Every structure is written in structure tokens, then in C-alpha cells.
Amino acid sequence: MQTMVHMTQQHYRELVDLYSRPGEIRISGFDTSNYSTFSDSTLATVLTLFDNEVSFSTSLKQDAEEFSTLTGAHCTENLDAEFVVVKAGELTEKIFHEAAVGTLGSPEQSTTLIIEVPSIGEGQKYALRGPGIKDINTLEMTIDAGWMALRSEKCLEFPLGIDLIIADQDNQLCVIPRTTKVEVK
């Protein structure tokens, strides 16, 4: 059996690979006890990316306590935290409007949204273009096109923007970095 350290290292490598291949889908093999309301792939992402220097926001107190206990990360109500962990059904315009895009001097000081959708592989079709994509990558997921339009607005002035890590209830993952142009198909 793999240790937690090995599983988070492997998950980190998967995430890095997904950042370089926007819209590609992978299944998370992360296996740990999950007492949150999120899927195992979302929890795996939290365990991999959060530590005691990270701030995050999530809507359910139970999940916030679980994430903080497991990682030492600090939960805040501010939506310009380093990470916002949210289910697609709980997305609001406020999340997109208040998410940090970084500054020209420090674009890495932006918010990464970790969004759990009901399904990756079905639903609305999106065409993805940009670095890491030869021509066009087509991605289907159950997230409203309006949210993707708001995300595109936040990413107009590269290197400023927000990154999306998308997970679903079947433990599939994909990433849409700020460099990726997203169009509804």
C-alpha cells in the first residue's frame, strides 16, 4: 500500500501533467478516507496542494474543518484566497468577481478554483485552444456556459487570470489554465 506522501506526490505529477495538457481527462487513483462532501479526486487535490501556508475558501463548515485538519491550511471567507473549493451548483458570480487574478509583478498570487461538477465527459461541450493543445481540444462537462464566460473575462490580460481544476463525482480530473481560451460549442 502506498503512503500518503507517495499518493500526494503521484497526484501532484498528474496535476502538473494536466496543466500542460488542458482539457485532457484523467481518473484519480487516490485512495484515502474521505469525510468531506466532495469526491475523492477533489479531496486528493486539496491534500496535494494545501499546506499550513495556504488560504482557502469553501462554503460548508464541515468541509472547511476537514481540509484544515488534514492540511493545516487556513480557511477564510474571502474569495480572493489562494484556492476556492466549490461544487458547480454552488458557483456564484461573486466567486468569479472576487477571485484574485494576481498582479503583473506577481501573477502567481491568483485564485485557483477547484470546482466539482456532476460529470466530466457529458454535458455542455467546450472548445479549448492555447498552449499545450495542438489544434482544438473538445471537453464536455456539466457546468453552465455562463460560468466559463465569467472565467474567460478574468483571463483576458495574461499573465493575469484564474486557473480551474475540475473534478467530478467519478474521480475524473481535468485542468483549464488561465492561458487556455474556452468557447462554447
One Martini backbone bead per residue (centre of mass of N, CA, C, O) as a GRO file, in nm:
protein
  185
    1MET     BB    1   0.097   0.036   0.021
    2GLN     BB    2   0.059   0.360  -0.006
    3THR     BB    3   0.153   0.650   0.091
    4MET     BB    4   0.062   0.971   0.126
    5VAL     BB    5   0.314   1.088  -0.006
    6HIS     BB    6   0.299   0.922  -0.268
    7MET     BB    7   0.014   1.011  -0.354
    8THR     BB    8   0.072   1.320  -0.369
    9GLN     BB    9   0.300   1.302  -0.573
   10GLN     BB   10   0.136   1.168  -0.797
   11HIS     BB   11  -0.086   1.385  -0.812
   12TYR     BB   12   0.098   1.619  -0.882
   13ARG     BB   13   0.197   1.506  -1.152
   14GLU     BB   14  -0.083   1.501  -1.278
   15LEU     BB   15  -0.140   1.805  -1.258
   16VAL     BB   16   0.098   1.903  -1.423
   17ASP     BB   17   0.016   1.750  -1.677
   18LEU     BB   18  -0.268   1.886  -1.704
   19TYR     BB   19  -0.160   2.177  -1.741
   20SER     BB   20  -0.012   2.082  -2.023
   21ARG     BB   21  -0.323   1.944  -2.090
   22PRO     BB   22  -0.583   2.084  -2.173
   23GLY     BB   23  -0.875   1.877  -2.119
   24GLU     BB   24  -0.761   1.644  -2.006
   25ILE     BB   25  -0.841   1.317  -1.883
   26ARG     BB   26  -0.842   1.186  -1.548
   27ILE     BB   27  -0.799   0.929  -1.308
   28SER     BB   28  -0.816   0.902  -0.978
   29GLY     BB   29  -0.617   0.685  -0.741
   30PHE     BB   30  -0.695   0.796  -0.480
   31ASP     BB   31  -0.662   0.647  -0.136
   32THR     BB   32  -0.890   0.765   0.111
   33SER     BB   33  -1.033   0.897   0.361
   34ASN     BB   34  -1.374   1.045   0.333
   35TYR     BB   35  -1.547   1.328   0.512
   36SER     BB   36  -1.645   1.477   0.284
   37THR     BB   37  -1.858   1.617   0.019
   38PHE     BB   38  -1.639   1.529  -0.165
   39SER     BB   39  -1.451   1.389  -0.374
   40ASP     BB   40  -1.161   1.218  -0.399
   41SER     BB   41  -1.028   1.411  -0.613
   42THR     BB   42  -1.066   1.667  -0.448
   43LEU     BB   43  -0.918   1.577  -0.195
   44ALA     BB   44  -0.650   1.516  -0.333
   45THR     BB   45  -0.598   1.807  -0.419
   46VAL     BB   46  -0.596   1.928  -0.138
   47LEU     BB   47  -0.367   1.745  -0.016
   48THR     BB   48  -0.155   1.843  -0.233
   49LEU     BB   49  -0.184   2.182  -0.219
   50PHE     BB   50  -0.207   2.197   0.084
   51ASP     BB   51  -0.102   2.406   0.361
   52ASN     BB   52  -0.002   2.619   0.627
   53GLU     BB   53   0.020   2.865   0.386
   54VAL     BB   54  -0.279   2.829   0.304
   55SER     BB   55  -0.562   2.968   0.146
   56PHE     BB   56  -0.923   2.912   0.184
   57SER     BB   57  -1.247   2.839   0.028
   58THR     BB   58  -1.566   2.729   0.164
   59SER     BB   59  -1.905   2.672   0.240
   60LEU     BB   60  -1.861   2.425   0.430
   61LYS     BB   61  -1.767   2.374   0.748
   62GLN     BB   62  -1.693   2.073   0.743
   63ASP     BB   63  -1.486   2.100   0.511
   64ALA     BB   64  -1.303   2.311   0.636
   65GLU     BB   65  -1.218   2.138   0.878
   66GLU     BB   66  -1.103   1.900   0.721
   67PHE     BB   67  -0.888   2.051   0.556
   68SER     BB   68  -0.740   2.177   0.800
   69THR     BB   69  -0.670   1.916   0.951
   70LEU     BB   70  -0.510   1.773   0.708
   71THR     BB   71  -0.317   2.053   0.622
   72GLY     BB   72  -0.327   2.352   0.783
   73ALA     BB   73  -0.508   2.525   0.646
   74HIS     BB   74  -0.670   2.841   0.585
   75CYS     BB   75  -0.981   2.954   0.646
   76THR     BB   76  -1.186   3.173   0.443
   77GLU     BB   77  -1.423   3.414   0.320
   78ASN     BB   78  -1.235   3.490   0.108
   79LEU     BB   79  -1.230   3.488  -0.257
   80ASP     BB   80  -0.899   3.565  -0.270
   81ALA     BB   81  -0.787   3.313  -0.231
   82GLU     BB   82  -0.590   3.063  -0.343
   83PHE     BB   83  -0.853   2.886  -0.280
   84VAL     BB   84  -1.154   2.743  -0.429
   85VAL     BB   85  -1.403   2.524  -0.301
   86VAL     BB   86  -1.652   2.394  -0.535
   87LYS     BB   87  -1.964   2.348  -0.645
   88ALA     BB   88  -2.138   2.404  -0.925
   89GLY     BB   89  -2.415   2.467  -0.764
   90GLU     BB   90  -2.240   2.711  -0.590
   91LEU     BB   91  -2.199   2.906  -0.795
   92THR     BB   92  -2.094   3.252  -0.833
   93GLU     BB   93  -2.028   3.565  -0.926
   94LYS     BB   94  -1.863   3.642  -0.677
   95ILE     BB   95  -1.635   3.443  -0.716
   96PHE     BB   96  -1.532   3.566  -0.985
   97HIS     BB   97  -1.505   3.867  -0.897
   98GLU     BB   98  -1.309   3.801  -0.627
   99ALA     BB   99  -1.102   3.667  -0.769
  100ALA     BB  100  -0.775   3.642  -0.804
  101VAL     BB  101  -0.526   3.754  -1.069
  102GLY     BB  102  -0.314   3.919  -0.975
  103THR     BB  103  -0.009   4.054  -1.089
  104LEU     BB  104   0.235   4.152  -1.291
  105GLY     BB  105   0.457   4.085  -1.065
  106SER     BB  106   0.228   3.852  -0.934
  107PRO     BB  107   0.048   3.612  -1.087
  108GLU     BB  108   0.051   3.381  -0.856
  109GLN     BB  109  -0.164   3.571  -0.687
  110SER     BB  110  -0.401   3.367  -0.735
  111THR     BB  111  -0.690   3.196  -0.808
  112THR     BB  112  -0.795   2.864  -0.750
  113LEU     BB  113  -1.039   2.663  -0.890
  114ILE     BB  114  -1.220   2.401  -0.730
  115ILE     BB  115  -1.439   2.209  -0.930
  116GLU     BB  116  -1.738   2.030  -0.879
  117VAL     BB  117  -1.884   1.810  -1.097
  118PRO     BB  118  -2.094   1.571  -1.200
  119SER     BB  119  -1.952   1.578  -1.510
  120ILE     BB  120  -1.706   1.431  -1.711
  121GLY     BB  121  -1.819   1.372  -2.058
  122GLU     BB  122  -2.076   1.547  -2.003
  123GLY     BB  123  -2.261   1.791  -2.167
  124GLN     BB  124  -2.113   2.062  -2.222
  125LYS     BB  125  -1.944   2.199  -2.492
  126TYR     BB  126  -1.587   2.260  -2.538
  127ALA     BB  127  -1.341   2.476  -2.675
  128LEU     BB  128  -0.987   2.436  -2.676
  129ARG     BB  129  -0.719   2.684  -2.664
  130GLY     BB  130  -0.360   2.660  -2.670
  131PRO     BB  131  -0.136   2.575  -2.472
  132GLY     BB  132  -0.105   2.218  -2.525
  133ILE     BB  133  -0.264   2.256  -2.806
  134LYS     BB  134  -0.273   2.186  -3.123
  135ASP     BB  135  -0.577   2.281  -3.185
  136ILE     BB  136  -0.835   2.114  -3.049
  137ASN     BB  137  -1.018   2.077  -2.750
  138THR     BB  138  -1.268   1.864  -2.631
  139LEU     BB  139  -1.511   1.944  -2.369
  140GLU     BB  140  -1.713   1.774  -2.134
  141MET     BB  141  -1.949   1.938  -1.901
  142THR     BB  142  -2.136   2.012  -1.595
  143ILE     BB  143  -2.129   2.339  -1.692
  144ASP     BB  144  -2.204   2.646  -1.720
  145ALA     BB  145  -2.134   2.878  -1.964
  146GLY     BB  146  -2.135   3.134  -1.784
  147TRP     BB  147  -1.886   3.055  -1.612
  148MET     BB  148  -1.685   3.050  -1.850
  149ALA     BB  149  -1.718   3.347  -1.923
  150LEU     BB  150  -1.616   3.460  -1.653
  151ARG     BB  151  -1.339   3.328  -1.673
  152SER     BB  152  -1.252   3.471  -1.936
  153GLU     BB  153  -1.255   3.758  -1.819
  154LYS     BB  154  -1.022   3.693  -1.603
  155CYS     BB  155  -0.817   3.611  -1.876
  156LEU     BB  156  -0.744   3.862  -2.071
  157GLU     BB  157  -0.459   3.953  -1.900
  158PHE     BB  158  -0.189   3.834  -1.961
  159PRO     BB  159  -0.093   3.672  -1.664
  160LEU     BB  160  -0.367   3.707  -1.579
  161GLY     BB  161  -0.573   3.494  -1.360
  162ILE     BB  162  -0.747   3.181  -1.364
  163ASP     BB  163  -0.765   2.857  -1.240
  164LEU     BB  164  -0.887   2.525  -1.329
  165ILE     BB  165  -1.010   2.257  -1.130
  166ILE     BB  166  -1.164   1.961  -1.242
  167ALA     BB  167  -1.415   1.761  -1.087
  168ASP     BB  168  -1.573   1.450  -1.020
  169GLN     BB  169  -1.772   1.185  -0.892
  170ASP     BB  170  -1.563   0.978  -1.068
  171ASN     BB  171  -1.258   1.093  -1.039
  172GLN     BB  172  -1.223   1.312  -1.240
  173LEU     BB  173  -0.979   1.513  -1.429
  174CYS     BB  174  -0.915   1.867  -1.499
  175VAL     BB  175  -0.756   2.145  -1.679
  176ILE     BB  176  -0.784   2.520  -1.681
  177PRO     BB  177  -0.591   2.744  -1.774
  178ARG     BB  178  -0.538   3.083  -1.831
  179THR     BB  179  -0.423   3.021  -2.137
  180THR     BB  180  -0.707   2.920  -2.204
  181LYS     BB  181  -0.938   2.900  -2.454
  182VAL     BB  182  -1.302   2.929  -2.424
  183GLU     BB  183  -1.567   2.762  -2.604
  184VAL     BB  184  -1.874   2.724  -2.712
  185LYS     BB  185  -2.033   2.445  -2.901
   0.00000   0.00000   0.00000
